[in-house]
Amino acid sequence: MVEPVLHEGAWWFQRPDGVWLRFNETRGQWEPPPPQAPVTAAVLPGGVSPESPPAVAAAAAKAVPAYRPLRSPATVVYVLAGIVLVCTAAAIISGFFEVSLLGRIADGEAVTQSEANANDVRVAIISVLQALAYLGTGIAFIIWFYRAHVNLWALGAAEVRHGSGWAIGAWFIPFFNLVRPKSMANDVWKASDPELPAPVGIERWSKVALPTFLAIWWAVWVLANIGNSVAAVLAVGDDPETLKSSSEVTLVSDGLTLLGGVLLIMVVRSITARQQARHAKVSGGAQPA
């Protein structure tokens, strides 16, 4: 018997006697196709027919993407997210000093030029470091996210709701990036459940419950981005009160980013562990290097 073959949303495998069986999602068992729809080269991947030799069937099975471990990209995310947390903590401390300085100016107190210049230089340096850390973490996370979604096929998902390309592209489409990535994260969590049978259809894996921290992580990420946008608009003003308000909103946004960074690590670590456990089950206990 060759390895199961995924074709047009259904799983197939060939018995030693050459008969092809299709997995029935409703009954949860392997069955021969109905007589009115015989298995021919026209319906099996790679032109495989019931008479095809095992070597041809095995070649067709390679069409299913191989499982790729998440540990390496996850480790990169952990390191870069940790840098984000350090930079954000520094930004929060700096933000309190800036709010205090702007408050003094708004109240009419005298502020020396050296104080103002020192504040501007400090804020600029931290902002650049934050931006670089955000960029690196974003790239690393998207690489991890894409691989996690592609892995669903190798982990026994007979079908998924969205193409894996959206795990990359969805982040760059305004407004769309507020819903599609979270939808795909939900699918990755559910279809990676180690307790599910393999293969498993969307009717079954879509019923897996989601953890609360996944929803909190996404809500915090959205709110932090909204806060950054509001702060950027307020920063256009030139009066001390408006600039102070901008700094205060930035402080709140940074606080949310700090929480979001911790939750991001939790999400990546949890899904990585789930996929590793599911792969061990699907592959009969083999652990990838």
ZAMARGU-4260 file (C-alpha; in steps of 0.2 Angstrom, whole numbers, plus 5000, padded with zeros to 4 digits):
<rodrens>
0) 5000/5000/5000 | 5007/5017/4996 | 5005/5033/5006 | 4988/5042/5005 | 4986/5054/4991
5) 4976/5070/4992 | 4967/5075/4976 | 4953/5088/4974 | 4949/5089/4993 | 4948/5070/4995
10) 4961/5057/5002 | 4964/5041/4992 | 4975/5026/4994 | 4979/5010/4985 | 4977/4993/4993
15) 4990/4979/4989 | 4977/4971/4977 | 4977/4988/4967 | 4960/4994/4972 | 4959/5012/4976
20) 4949/5018/4991 | 4942/5035/4996 | 4941/5042/5013 | 4922/5045/5018 | 4922/5061/5029
25) 4904/5057/5035 | 4907/5039/5040 | 4926/5041/5045 | 4932/5026/5035 | 4940/5021/5019
30) 4928/5015/5005 | 4929/5011/4987 | 4921/5024/4975 | 4903/5021/4969 | 4901/5011/4954
35) 4894/5025/4944 | 4910/5035/4947 | 4924/5023/4943 | 4942/5027/4948 | 4951/5031/4932
40) 4966/5040/4927 | 4955/5055/4924 | 4951/5057/4942 | 4967/5052/4951 | 4982/5064/4953
45) 4997/5061/4941 | 4986/5051/4930 | 4986/5036/4942 | 4973/5022/4938 | 4969/5006/4947
50) 4981/4997/4936 | 4995/5009/4939 | 5011/5001/4947 | 5015/5006/4965 | 5030/5017/4959
55) 5018/5028/4949 | 5006/5030/4963 | 5020/5034/4975 | 5026/5047/4963 | 5009/5055/4963
60) 5008/5055/4982 | 5023/5067/4982 | 5011/5080/4976 | 5006/5082/4995 | 5018/5095/5003
65) 5030/5087/5015 | 5029/5092/5033 | 5042/5105/5038 | 5046/5107/5057 | 5042/5124/5064
70) 5055/5124/5078 | 5068/5134/5068 | 5057/5148/5062 | 5048/5149/5079 | 5065/5151/5087
75) 5069/5166/5076 | 5052/5173/5081 | 5055/5171/5099 | 5072/5180/5098 | 5066/5195/5088
80) 5050/5196/5098 | 5061/5197/5113 | 5070/5212/5106 | 5054/5220/5102 | 5049/5218/5120
85) 5065/5226/5126 | 5064/5241/5114 | 5045/5243/5118 | 5049/5244/5137 | 5063/5257/5133
90) 5050/5266/5123 | 5038/5266/5137 | 5050/5273/5150 | 5056/5286/5137 | 5037/5290/5134
95) 5034/5295/5152 | 5049/5307/5152 | 5042/5315/5136 | 5025/5317/5143 | 5032/5325/5158
100) 5043/5337/5147 | 5028/5342/5136 | 5017/5344/5151 | 5029/5357/5158 | 5030/5366/5142
105) 5011/5366/5141 | 5010/5373/5159 | 5022/5387/5154 | 5037/5381/5163 | 5054/5385/5156
110) 5063/5371/5147 | 5081/5372/5141 | 5086/5369/5123 | 5097/5355/5129 | 5083/5346/5138
115) 5072/5347/5122 | 5086/5341/5111 | 5090/5326/5122 | 5072/5321/5122 | 5071/5322/5103
120) 5087/5312/5101 | 5082/5299/5113 | 5065/5297/5105 | 5072/5296/5088 | 5085/5282/5092
125) 5072/5271/5101 | 5059/5274/5087 | 5072/5268/5074 | 5076/5252/5085 | 5058/5248/5087
130) 5054/5250/5069 | 5069/5238/5064 | 5063/5226/5078 | 5045/5226/5072 | 5051/5223/5054
135) 5062/5209/5058 | 5049/5201/5069 | 5035/5203/5056 | 5045/5195/5042 | 5050/5180/5054
140) 5032/5178/5059 | 5025/5178/5042 | 5038/5164/5037 | 5033/5154/5052 | 5014/5157/5048
145) 5016/5152/5030 | 5025/5136/5034 | 5012/5132/5048 | 4998/5134/5036 | 5006/5123/5022
150) 5009/5110/5035 | 4991/5107/5037 | 4990/5096/5021 | 5004/5085/5028 | 4996/5084/5045
155) 4980/5076/5037 | 4968/5091/5033 | 4959/5085/5018 | 4954/5103/5014 | 4957/5121/5020
160) 4947/5137/5018 | 4960/5148/5011 | 4976/5145/5000 | 4992/5146/5009 | 4998/5161/4999
165) 4986/5172/5009 | 4997/5168/5024 | 5009/5181/5016 | 4998/5192/5005 | 4984/5195/5017
170) 4995/5206/5029 | 4998/5219/5015 | 4980/5223/5010 | 4972/5237/5021 | 4957/5232/5031
175) 4957/5214/5024 | 4973/5212/5035 | 4961/5214/5050 | 4951/5198/5047 | 4959/5186/5035
180) 4975/5182/5045 | 4965/5179/5060 | 4954/5167/5051 | 4969/5158/5045 | 4977/5157/5062
185) 4960/5150/5068 | 4961/5136/5055 | 4980/5132/5059 | 4975/5130/5077 | 4960/5119/5074
190) 4967/5108/5060 | 4983/5105/5070 | 4974/5097/5085 | 4984/5081/5089 | 4967/5072/5094
195) 4960/5073/5077 | 4960/5058/5065 | 4970/5058/5049 | 4964/5062/5036 | 4951/5074/5043
200) 4938/5085/5034 | 4934/5103/5037 | 4917/5098/5044 | 4927/5089/5058 | 4942/5100/5062
205) 4932/5117/5060 | 4923/5112/5076 | 4938/5112/5087 | 4937/5125/5101 | 4949/5140/5100
210) 4959/5146/5116 | 4954/5163/5123 | 4972/5170/5122 | 4971/5168/5103 | 4957/5181/5102
215) 4965/5192/5115 | 4981/5192/5105 | 4972/5198/5089 | 4962/5211/5098 | 4978/5218/5106
220) 4987/5218/5090 | 4972/5228/5081 | 4971/5240/5095 | 4989/5244/5096 | 4989/5248/5077
225) 4974/5259/5079 | 4983/5268/5093 | 4999/5271/5083 | 4988/5278/5069 | 4979/5290/5081
230) 4996/5295/5088 | 5003/5299/5071 | 4988/5310/5067 | 4990/5320/5083 | 5009/5321/5081
235) 5006/5332/5066 | 5001/5347/5077 | 5013/5359/5084 | 5006/5364/5101 | 5012/5356/5117
240) 4995/5350/5122 | 4992/5341/5106 | 5010/5333/5106 | 5007/5328/5124 | 4991/5319/5119
245) 5000/5310/5105 | 5014/5304/5117 | 5000/5298/5129 | 4992/5288/5115 | 5009/5281/5110
250) 5011/5276/5128 | 4995/5266/5128 | 4999/5259/5111 | 5016/5253/5117 | 5008/5245/5132
255) 4997/5235/5121 | 5012/5231/5110 | 5021/5224/5126 | 5006/5213/5130 | 5004/5208/5111
260) 5022/5203/5110 | 5020/5191/5125 | 5004/5184/5117 | 5013/5182/5100 | 5026/5171/5108
265) 5012/5161/5117 | 5003/5159/5100 | 5019/5153/5090 | 5025/5142/5104 | 5007/5133/5106
270) 5004/5130/5088 | 5022/5124/5085 | 5020/5111/5099 | 5003/5106/5092 | 5009/5103/5075
275) 5024/5093/5082 | 5012/5082/5092 | 5001/5080/5078 | 5015/5075/5066 | 5021/5062/5078
280) 5003/5055/5078 | 5001/5055/5059 | 5018/5048/5056 | 5017/5035/5069 | 5028/5043/5082
285) 5043/5049/5071 | 5050/5066/5076 | 5058/5077/5063 | 5075/5084/5066
</rodrens>
